[in-house]
């Protein structure tokens, strides 16, 4: 087995943007495409950035032990397919993914020697609100729930191996990239 990089932070903190850019720039770093039951957003398609399932399909996959971990977040299911992680390790690649805190805890239990965690911290709750609204192109109906969850998640940031404050994307990404390169070089 190799390393597994888990990126954690509140909804809207910038996790998927960091992961996407890191995969473009760092050789052998592979984004694990997770699964969800949430609705597609504008610009998304099946397999990017998620495999989209109905709740019934997702529940069937749970029974088949398809996921390393899964959780219900913001009234939707999210889960990580086991086969993608193992395939990447077999090919000598380093999988990276963004998950919620519950998912990160599961990965740390299942792969204690392989997992390294990076928590992305937004500069403020007000900025987090702006980013979510901008990303969703409207005020989502669960905005208050996401912000409340975000506040709780931020209080746990120091439990993770590394923290990056995403105030200026390019400065924060430079820090994020250096952390990943160090993790891989120690692999």
N, C-alpha and C positions, 0 to 999 in steps of 0.2 A: 504494500500500500504506500501511497505517497502523501503529499500534503493536501488539505482541503481548506480553502479560505472561505469563511463565512462573514458576510457583510450584514450588519444589523443597524437599525435605526428606525425612527418613526416614519410613517407614510408621508412622503413629500420631502424627506431630508436630502434626497439625491442619490440614494443607493444604486438604483438601476442605471443612472447616467454614469456613475463612477465605474460600475462593473462593465458596462458597454464600451467605454473608452479604454479601460485597462485591457480588455480582451483584444481590442484593435491594436494596441501598442506593445503588448508583452507576448513574445512567442511562447507557445505551449500552454497558455492560460486559456481555459475553456469555460464559458458560461453554461452552467447546468440549467436547462429550461425546466422550470417547475410547472406544476399544474394548478389550475384554479377553477372555481365555479363562478367567479365574478363575471360581469358583462364585459365585452370588448369595449375599449375606448377608441376614440378617433385615432386612426393611424396604426392600429394594432391588427394583427391577423393570427390565424391559427399557427402556433409554433413561435410567434414573436409578439410579445416577450414571454408568453405562456402557452402551454397546451390548455385549451379551454374545454372543460367538461361540464355536462349537466350535473346536477346534484346526484341524480340516480347513477350516472356513469362513475362519478367520483366514489360514491359509497360502494359500488361493485369493486372498484380497484382497491379500496381499503380491505375488503374481505379477502381479496386475492393476495394480500401482503405485498402490493406493488410499491408502496412508499417506504422510504427510510423513516420519514416523519411526515405528519400532516397535522393541521390545526384549523380551527375555525377562527377567522379574524374578520372583524367588521361584517359579520353576518354571511361570510363566504368561506369556503374551504380552500386551503392551499396545501400542496404536498410536493415532496421531492421524490422522483423516481429513483429507486436503488440502482437500476441497471446503468444509468448515465454516469454515476460516480465511478462505479467499478470499471466500466469500459474505458473511461479516461485514465484511470490509474494503470490499467493494463497497457495502454498506449503510451505511458510515460508522460502524461499531461497532468497539469494541476487544475482541478475543478475549482471554480469560484461561483458563489451564488449569494443572493440576498434573501434573507429569511427574517421572520419576526423573532422576538426574544424566546418564545416557547420553542420554536424550531431550532434555534441556536443551542438551547439547553439539551435538546434531544441529541443533536449531533455531537455535542461535547461528551455525552454519556456513551454513545455508540462508537465514537471514534476519538477517544481521549488523547491519543498520541499523534493524531493526524491533523486535527482541527486547530486553526489559528483564526481568531475573531477580530474584526475591525468594526467599531461603532461609529456611525456618521451622525454628528450632532448638528442640528440646525442652529443658526445664530440666535434665534428667538422664536417664541410661539407665534408672534405676529407674522414673522417672515415665513414660517411654516404654513400658516393659513394662506398667505398670498401665493405660495408655490403650489399648494394643492388646488386652489381655485384656477390658477393659470394653467396648470397641467391638465386639469379636467375640462377646461374651457367653460366652466360654469361652477356655481356653488353646489357641491355634491350634497345629497340629502343626509349623508352620515358625517358631515364635516365636524360637527361638535364631538361626536364619538371619536373620530380620528385624532382630534386635538387633545381630548382628554387622555386617550391612550398614549399619545405622543409625550405628554407631560410626564406620565408614569414611566414610560420607557427611558426618557432622558435621565431620570434619577438613577437608573441602573447602568449607565454608560461605563462607569469605572470597574464593573465586573468583567469587562471584555479586555482582550490583550492590548488593543490599540484603540485610540480615539482620534478622530479627525473632525475639526469644526469646519463645516461647509459654509463659510461666510463669503469667500470669493472662490468660485468654482476652480479656477486654474491654479491658484495657490494650494487649495485643499487637495485637488487631484494630484499635484506634484508630490505632496506628502503621502497620499494614498498609494501612488505608484511606487515610491521608494520603499514603503512598508512591504508591499507585495514582492518586489524584487529581492528584498532581504529574506523574506520567508522562503521563496523559491531557491535562492542560493544556498540556504542552510538545509534544504530538503534532502 
